[in-house]
Amino acid sequence: MQSTQITLHNIRRSPSLSARIRELSERLESHHSDILSVRVTVSHDTERPAKDGTYSVMVRVRVPGRELVTSHEHGEDVYVAVRDAFNAMRRELEQAAEAARAAARRKAIAEVPR
């Protein structure tokens, strides 16, 4: 089980937002079983021209040998920004897991005596 660190900037701590982030973080394990840690940063930029500011979400996931980073912004809804950032991370983890499987297959084939 990985650890999840949540950092909020210009946003009040919300139990429901934290719970949603932790739920989505736990779901990532089904796409890559070797997750070491998940760091999520949620920011609310009130200086942007959007009506109430822009929500930015960055998700950093450490797996053995690399760190994957995705981010997403949404002008109205922090939950949409969180969802979209985690969807992007899910795709990144699926690609990383497939690349690792392909490398393992190539290595196994190269080791077969001829």
C-alpha positions, 0 to 999 in steps of 0.5 A: 500500500502506498502513502498519499500526501495531500497539499492544498494551496489557497483552499480550505481543508475539506474532508470530502475532497481529501477522501476523494483524493485518497479514494482515487489514489487507492484505485491507481494500484489496480493499474500499477502494483508497485506504487511507492507513493502518491503526492497530490497538490491542489491549488486555487489561483484567484488571480486568473481571469476566470470568474472564481479562479482556476483550480490546478491539480498535480499528481506525482506517483513514484514507482521503482526507478521513476516518477510520473507527473500529471496535472490538470486545470479547471476553471470552476470545479476542483473535483473535475480537476482532481478527476481529470488529473487522476485519469491522466495518471491512470493512463500514464501508469498503464503505459509504464506498466506495459513498457515494463512488461515489454522490457521483461519479455524482451529480456526473457527472449534474449536470455533463451539459449539458441 
